[in-house]
Amino acid sequence: MHLLQANVNLVYIRDLLGHVNVSTTEIYARADAEMKRLALGKAYVEVVTDEIPAWNDDVGLISWLQNFCKQ
């Protein structure tokens, strides 16, 4: 577990422990709460921005969409 927390590749841990398959090593390598928090933080991508979309300024497009919704 300490090796995993030190960012040692699971394949190297497998070799050190003498496991044939990495899935065996995964049984013993349980991620703690801090590791999960860090992984989620790395996976998070800011999707919402404060920028106004370019299509919002396209008067023709807005007009077309408004007419499309009336049909």
N, CA, C and O atoms as a Tinker XYZ file with bonds, in Angstrom:
   284  protein
     1  N      0.821000   -1.182000    0.000000    73     2
     2  CA     0.000000    0.000000    0.000000    64     1     3
     3  C      0.864000    1.244000    0.000000    63     2     4     5
     4  O      0.542000    2.228000   -0.666000    81     3
     5  N      1.957000    1.207000    0.740000    73     3     6
     6  CA     2.849000    2.369000    0.788000    64     5     7
     7  C      3.500000    2.614000   -0.574000    63     6     8     9
     8  O      3.696000    3.762000   -0.974000    81     7
     9  N      3.828000    1.551000   -1.271000    73     7    10
    10  CA     4.404000    1.708000   -2.608000    64     9    11
    11  C      3.390000    2.346000   -3.558000    63    10    12    13
    12  O      3.744000    3.210000   -4.360000    81    11
    13  N      2.155000    1.925000   -3.468000    73    11    14
    14  CA     1.112000    2.489000   -4.308000    64    13    15
    15  C      0.910000    3.972000   -3.989000    63    14    16    17
    16  O      0.737000    4.787000   -4.895000    81    15
    17  N      0.932000    4.311000   -2.715000    73    15    18
    18  CA     0.803000    5.708000   -2.303000    64    17    19
    19  C      1.991000    6.546000   -2.757000    63    18    20    21
    20  O      1.874000    7.759000   -2.933000    81    19
    21  N      3.133000    5.896000   -2.944000    73    19    22
    22  CA     4.334000    6.597000   -3.410000    64    21    23
    23  C      4.378000    6.657000   -4.935000    63    22    24    25
    24  O      5.409000    6.993000   -5.517000    81    23
    25  N      3.261000    6.332000   -5.579000    73    23    26
    26  CA     3.117000    6.375000   -7.039000    64    25    27
    27  C      4.002000    5.383000   -7.778000    63    26    28    29
    28  O      4.417000    5.634000   -8.909000    81    27
    29  N      4.290000    4.245000   -7.132000    73    27    30
    30  CA     5.023000    3.181000   -7.794000    64    29    31
    31  C      4.029000    2.434000   -8.681000    63    30    32    33
    32  O      2.925000    2.104000   -8.246000    81    31
    33  N      4.422000    2.174000   -9.908000    73    31    34
    34  CA     3.569000    1.488000  -10.865000    64    33    35
    35  C      3.159000    0.126000  -10.307000    63    34    36    37
    36  O      3.971000   -0.592000   -9.725000    81    35
    37  N      1.883000   -0.215000  -10.496000    73    35    38
    38  CA     1.351000   -1.474000   -9.970000    64    37    39
    39  C      2.064000   -2.697000  -10.548000    63    38    40    41
    40  O      2.148000   -3.735000   -9.890000    81    39
    41  N      2.570000   -2.580000  -11.761000    73    39    42
    42  CA     3.309000   -3.690000  -12.382000    64    41    43
    43  C      4.595000   -3.977000  -11.599000    63    42    44    45
    44  O      4.966000   -5.136000  -11.414000    81    43
    45  N      5.267000   -2.926000  -11.145000    73    43    46
    46  CA     6.489000   -3.111000  -10.357000    64    45    47
    47  C      6.175000   -3.728000   -8.997000    63    46    48    49
    48  O      6.934000   -4.552000   -8.487000    81    47
    49  N      5.057000   -3.324000   -8.423000    73    47    50
    50  CA     4.638000   -3.898000   -7.144000    64    49    51
    51  C      4.309000   -5.374000   -7.332000    63    50    52    53
    52  O      4.641000   -6.206000   -6.488000    81    51
    53  N      3.653000   -5.688000   -8.450000    73    51    54
    54  CA     3.338000   -7.087000   -8.774000    64    53    55
    55  C      4.620000   -7.917000   -8.826000    63    54    56    57
    56  O      4.702000   -9.005000   -8.256000    81    55
    57  N      5.625000   -7.368000   -9.533000    73    55    58
    58  CA     6.889000   -8.101000   -9.667000    64    57    59
    59  C      7.572000   -8.283000   -8.319000    63    58    60    61
    60  O      8.112000   -9.351000   -8.029000    81    59
    61  N      7.547000   -7.242000   -7.501000    73    59    62
    62  CA     8.177000   -7.300000   -6.183000    64    61    63
    63  C      7.513000   -8.357000   -5.298000    63    62    64    65
    64  O      8.183000   -9.070000   -4.551000    81    63
    65  N      6.192000   -8.442000   -5.397000    73    63    66
    66  CA     5.457000   -9.410000   -4.582000    64    65    67
    67  C      5.465000  -10.815000   -5.183000    63    66    68    69
    68  O      5.097000  -11.780000   -4.513000    81    67
    69  N      5.883000  -10.933000   -6.443000    73    67    70
    70  CA     5.969000  -12.239000   -7.072000    64    69    71
    71  C      4.646000  -12.748000   -7.620000    63    70    72    73
    72  O      4.479000  -13.948000   -7.835000    81    71
    73  N      3.707000  -11.837000   -7.845000    73    71    74
    74  CA     2.427000  -12.258000   -8.412000    64    73    75
    75  C      2.572000  -12.477000   -9.909000    63    74    76    77
    76  O      3.326000  -11.767000  -10.574000    81    75
    77  N      1.859000  -13.448000  -10.433000    73    75    78
    78  CA     1.895000  -13.743000  -11.858000    64    77    79
    79  C      1.030000  -12.748000  -12.624000    63    78    80    81
    80  O      1.395000  -12.300000  -13.712000    81    79
    81  N     -0.108000  -12.410000  -12.050000    73    79    82
    82  CA    -1.065000  -11.537000  -12.720000    64    81    83
    83  C     -1.269000  -10.278000  -11.884000    63    82    84    85
    84  O     -1.338000  -10.346000  -10.657000    81    83
    85  N     -1.367000   -9.128000  -12.553000    73    83    86
    86  CA    -1.546000   -7.868000  -11.840000    64    85    87
    87  C     -2.902000   -7.806000  -11.144000    63    86    88    89
    88  O     -3.071000   -7.048000  -10.189000    81    87
    89  N     -3.863000   -8.587000  -11.605000    73    87    90
    90  CA    -5.178000   -8.594000  -10.948000    64    89    91
    91  C     -5.074000   -9.142000   -9.522000    63    90    92    93
    92  O     -5.853000   -8.759000   -8.649000    81    91
    93  N     -4.132000  -10.020000   -9.296000    73    91    94
    94  CA    -3.897000  -10.521000   -7.938000    64    93    95
    95  C     -3.383000   -9.402000   -7.056000    63    94    96    97
    96  O     -3.801000   -9.276000   -5.905000    81    95
    97  N     -2.483000   -8.589000   -7.582000    73    95    98
    98  CA    -1.932000   -7.467000   -6.825000    64    97    99
    99  C     -3.011000   -6.430000   -6.538000    63    98   100   101
   100  O     -3.003000   -5.809000   -5.476000    81    99
   101  N     -3.935000   -6.236000   -7.469000    73    99   102
   102  CA    -5.001000   -5.260000   -7.279000    64   101   103
   103  C     -5.891000   -5.603000   -6.086000    63   102   104   105
   104  O     -6.490000   -4.713000   -5.483000    81   103
   105  N     -5.978000   -6.878000   -5.747000    73   103   106
   106  CA    -6.783000   -7.299000   -4.593000    64   105   107
   107  C     -6.225000   -6.669000   -3.321000    63   106   108   109
   108  O     -6.978000   -6.270000   -2.433000    81   107
   109  N     -4.919000   -6.584000   -3.243000    73   107   110
   110  CA    -4.273000   -6.069000   -2.038000    64   109   111
   111  C     -4.054000   -4.560000   -2.084000    63   110   112   113
   112  O     -3.825000   -3.933000   -1.049000    81   111
   113  N     -4.123000   -3.992000   -3.248000    73   111   114
   114  CA    -3.847000   -2.562000   -3.413000    64   113   115
   115  C     -5.152000   -1.783000   -3.371000    63   114   116   117
   116  O     -5.694000   -1.418000   -4.414000    81   115
   117  N     -5.645000   -1.534000   -2.204000    73   115   118
   118  CA    -6.870000   -0.754000   -2.026000    64   117   119
   119  C     -6.502000    0.720000   -1.897000    63   118   120   121
   120  O     -5.632000    1.086000   -1.107000    81   119
   121  N     -7.157000    1.541000   -2.662000    73   119   122
   122  CA    -6.887000    2.973000   -2.614000    64   121   123
   123  C     -7.514000    3.569000   -1.351000    63   122   124   125
   124  O     -8.666000    3.285000   -1.025000    81   123
   125  N     -6.743000    4.396000   -0.650000    73   123   126
   126  CA    -7.287000    5.061000    0.525000    64   125   127
   127  C     -8.027000    6.330000    0.094000    63   126   128   129
   128  O     -8.020000    6.678000   -1.087000    81   127
   129  N     -8.654000    7.010000    1.028000    73   127   130
   130  CA    -9.485000    8.173000    0.717000    64   129   131
   131  C     -8.679000    9.291000    0.043000    63   130   132   133
   132  O     -9.182000    9.954000   -0.865000    81   131
   133  N     -7.458000    9.499000    0.474000    73   131   134
   134  CA    -6.621000   10.560000   -0.109000    64   133   135
   135  C     -6.278000   10.250000   -1.561000    63   134   136   137
   136  O     -6.297000   11.143000   -2.409000    81   135
   137  N     -5.969000    9.001000   -1.849000    73   135   138
   138  CA    -5.657000    8.622000   -3.227000    64   137   139
   139  C     -6.876000    8.794000   -4.121000    63   138   140   141
   140  O     -6.747000    9.226000   -5.267000    81   139
   141  N     -8.047000    8.463000   -3.617000    73   139   142
   142  CA    -9.279000    8.634000   -4.388000    64   141   143
   143  C     -9.535000   10.118000   -4.647000    63   142   144   145
   144  O     -9.918000   10.504000   -5.751000    81   143
   145  N     -9.320000   10.952000   -3.620000    73   143   146
   146  CA    -9.529000   12.386000   -3.775000    64   145   147
   147  C     -8.597000   12.961000   -4.830000    63   146   148   149
   148  O     -9.026000   13.766000   -5.656000    81   147
   149  N     -7.340000   12.564000   -4.817000    73   147   150
   150  CA    -6.371000   13.045000   -5.798000    64   149   151
   151  C     -6.730000   12.577000   -7.207000    63   150   152   153
   152  O     -6.604000   13.341000   -8.165000    81   151
   153  N     -7.172000   11.334000   -7.338000    73   151   154
   154  CA    -7.554000   10.811000   -8.652000    64   153   155
   155  C     -8.756000   11.561000   -9.203000    63   154   156   157
   156  O     -8.794000   11.885000  -10.390000    81   155
   157  N     -9.730000   11.837000   -8.361000    73   155   158
   158  CA   -10.899000   12.598000   -8.811000    64   157   159
   159  C    -10.510000   14.018000   -9.182000    63   158   160   161
   160  O    -11.045000   14.580000  -10.138000    81   159
   161  N     -9.584000   14.603000   -8.432000    73   159   162
   162  CA    -9.117000   15.951000   -8.736000    64   161   163
   163  C     -8.416000   16.019000  -10.081000    63   162   164   165
   164  O     -8.552000   17.008000  -10.801000    81   163
   165  N     -7.670000   14.984000  -10.426000    73   163   166
   166  CA    -6.983000   14.947000  -11.715000    64   165   167
   167  C     -7.959000   14.726000  -12.866000    63   166   168   169
   168  O     -7.726000   15.194000  -13.980000    81   167
   169  N     -9.041000   14.019000  -12.599000    73   167   170
   170  CA   -10.005000   13.709000  -13.645000    64   169   171
   171  C    -10.985000   14.857000  -13.893000    63   170   172   173
   172  O    -11.637000   14.898000  -14.936000    81   171
   173  N    -11.092000   15.785000  -12.946000    73   171   174
   174  CA   -12.066000   16.875000  -13.051000    64   173   175
   175  C    -11.651000   17.860000  -14.137000    63   174   176   177
   176  O    -10.499000   18.288000  -14.204000    81   175
   177  N    -12.605000   18.205000  -14.977000    73   175   178
   178  CA   -12.377000   19.191000  -16.027000    64   177   179
   179  C    -13.453000   20.259000  -15.893000    63   178   180   181
   180  O    -14.639000   19.941000  -15.803000    81   179
   181  N    -13.047000   21.514000  -15.879000    73   179   182
   182  CA   -14.009000   22.610000  -15.794000    64   181   183
   183  C    -14.781000   22.688000  -17.096000    63   182   184   185
   184  O    -14.200000   22.967000  -18.145000    81   183
   185  N    -16.087000   22.444000  -17.044000    73   183   186
   186  CA   -16.897000   22.422000  -18.251000    64   185   187
   187  C    -17.598000   23.765000  -18.464000    63   186   188   189
   188  O    -17.764000   24.216000  -19.597000    81   187
   189  N    -17.994000   24.379000  -17.391000    73   187   190
   190  CA   -18.722000   25.635000  -17.480000    64   189   191
   191  C    -17.716000   26.783000  -17.437000    63   190   192   193
   192  O    -16.856000   26.841000  -16.559000    81   191
   193  N    -17.841000   27.690000  -18.398000    73   191   194
   194  CA   -16.977000   28.868000  -18.424000    64   193   195
   195  C    -17.829000   30.119000  -18.374000    63   194   196   197
   196  O    -19.041000   30.060000  -18.579000    81   195
   197  N    -17.206000   31.237000  -18.105000    73   195   198
   198  CA   -17.914000   32.509000  -18.052000    64   197   199
   199  C    -18.005000   33.166000  -19.425000    63   198   200   201
   200  O    -18.633000   34.213000  -19.583000    81   199
   201  N    -17.382000   32.549000  -20.399000    73   199   202
   202  CA   -17.386000   33.118000  -21.739000    64   201   203
   203  C    -18.767000   32.983000  -22.385000    63   202   204   205
   204  O    -19.441000   31.964000  -22.233000    81   203
   205  N    -19.172000   34.027000  -23.105000    73   203   206
   206  CA   -20.427000   33.975000  -23.845000    64   205   207
   207  C    -20.151000   33.261000  -25.162000    63   206   208   209
   208  O    -19.213000   33.619000  -25.875000    81   207
   209  N    -20.949000   32.263000  -25.490000    73   207   210
   210  CA   -20.714000   31.523000  -26.734000    64   209   211
   211  C    -20.826000   32.425000  -27.959000    63   210   212   213
   212  O    -21.607000   33.377000  -27.967000    81   211
   213  N    -20.051000   32.127000  -28.979000    73   211   214
   214  CA   -20.038000   32.937000  -30.198000    64   213   215
   215  C    -21.393000   32.907000  -30.894000    63   214   216   217
   216  O    -21.789000   33.894000  -31.514000    81   215
   217  N    -22.103000   31.796000  -30.800000    73   215   218
   218  CA   -23.391000   31.700000  -31.479000    64   217   219
   219  C    -24.429000   32.634000  -30.867000    63   218   220   221
   220  O    -25.434000   32.948000  -31.503000    81   219
   221  N    -24.190000   33.077000  -29.638000    73   219   222
   222  CA   -25.122000   33.969000  -28.968000    64   221   223
   223  C    -25.207000   35.329000  -29.661000    63   222   224   225
   224  O    -26.231000   36.006000  -29.567000    81   223
   225  N    -24.145000   35.734000  -30.352000    73   223   226
   226  CA   -24.112000   37.014000  -31.062000    64   225   227
   227  C    -24.616000   36.894000  -32.490000    63   226   228   229
   228  O    -24.733000   37.909000  -33.177000    81   227
   229  N    -24.915000   35.704000  -32.956000    73   227   230
   230  CA   -25.362000   35.487000  -34.330000    64   229   231
   231  C    -26.869000   35.732000  -34.405000    63   230   232   233
   232  O    -27.666000   34.846000  -34.096000    81   231
   233  N    -27.253000   36.942000  -34.817000    73   231   234
   234  CA   -28.657000   37.348000  -34.855000    64   233   235
   235  C    -29.457000   36.452000  -35.796000    63   234   236   237
   236  O    -30.589000   36.084000  -35.485000    81   235
   237  N    -28.880000   36.101000  -36.936000    73   235   238
   238  CA   -29.569000   35.235000  -37.888000    64   237   239
   239  C    -29.876000   33.872000  -37.294000    63   238   240   241
   240  O    -30.966000   33.339000  -37.494000    81   239
   241  N    -28.943000   33.316000  -36.580000    73   239   242
   242  CA   -29.140000   32.004000  -35.967000    64   241   243
   243  C    -30.206000   32.067000  -34.880000    63   242   244   245
   244  O    -31.076000   31.199000  -34.810000    81   243
   245  N    -30.142000   33.081000  -34.041000    73   243   246
   246  CA   -31.135000   33.232000  -32.977000    64   245   247
   247  C    -32.528000   33.381000  -33.585000    63   246   248   249
   248  O    -33.483000   32.775000  -33.101000    81   247
   249  N    -32.646000   34.169000  -34.624000    73   247   250
   250  CA   -33.932000   34.363000  -35.300000    64   249   251
   251  C    -34.433000   33.042000  -35.879000    63   250   252   253
   252  O    -35.609000   32.707000  -35.736000    81   251
   253  N    -33.554000   32.299000  -36.526000    73   251   254
   254  CA   -33.920000   31.015000  -37.108000    64   253   255
   255  C    -34.405000   30.045000  -36.023000    63   254   256   257
   256  O    -35.401000   29.345000  -36.206000    81   255
   257  N    -33.685000   30.013000  -34.883000    73   255   258
   258  CA   -34.067000   29.121000  -33.789000    64   257   259
   259  C    -35.423000   29.508000  -33.209000    63   258   260   261
   260  O    -36.235000   28.637000  -32.896000    81   259
   261  N    -35.674000   30.815000  -33.065000    73   259   262
   262  CA   -36.955000   31.261000  -32.543000    64   261   263
   263  C    -38.092000   30.868000  -33.503000    63   262   264   265
   264  O    -39.151000   30.421000  -33.061000    81   263
   265  N    -37.870000   31.034000  -34.803000    73   263   266
   266  CA   -38.884000   30.641000  -35.778000    64   265   267
   267  C    -39.063000   29.128000  -35.828000    63   266   268   269
   268  O    -40.175000   28.640000  -36.033000    81   267
   269  N    -37.988000   28.395000  -35.644000    73   267   270
   270  CA   -38.037000   26.933000  -35.660000    64   269   271
   271  C    -38.894000   26.419000  -34.496000    63   270   272   273
   272  O    -39.651000   25.459000  -34.644000    81   271
   273  N    -38.762000   27.071000  -33.342000    73   271   274
   274  CA   -39.513000   26.648000  -32.158000    64   273   275
   275  C    -40.999000   26.949000  -32.281000    63   274   276   277
   276  O    -41.814000   26.310000  -31.617000    81   275
   277  N    -41.365000   27.915000  -33.123000    73   275   278
   278  CA   -42.784000   28.276000  -33.293000    64   277   279
   279  C    -43.515000   27.266000  -34.172000    63   278   280   281
   280  O    -44.743000   27.188000  -34.136000    81   279
   281  N    -42.776000   26.498000  -34.956000    73   279   282
   282  CA   -43.418000   25.571000  -35.893000    64   281   283
   283  C    -44.001000   24.376000  -35.225000    63   282   284
   284  O    -44.572000   23.513000  -35.892000    81   283
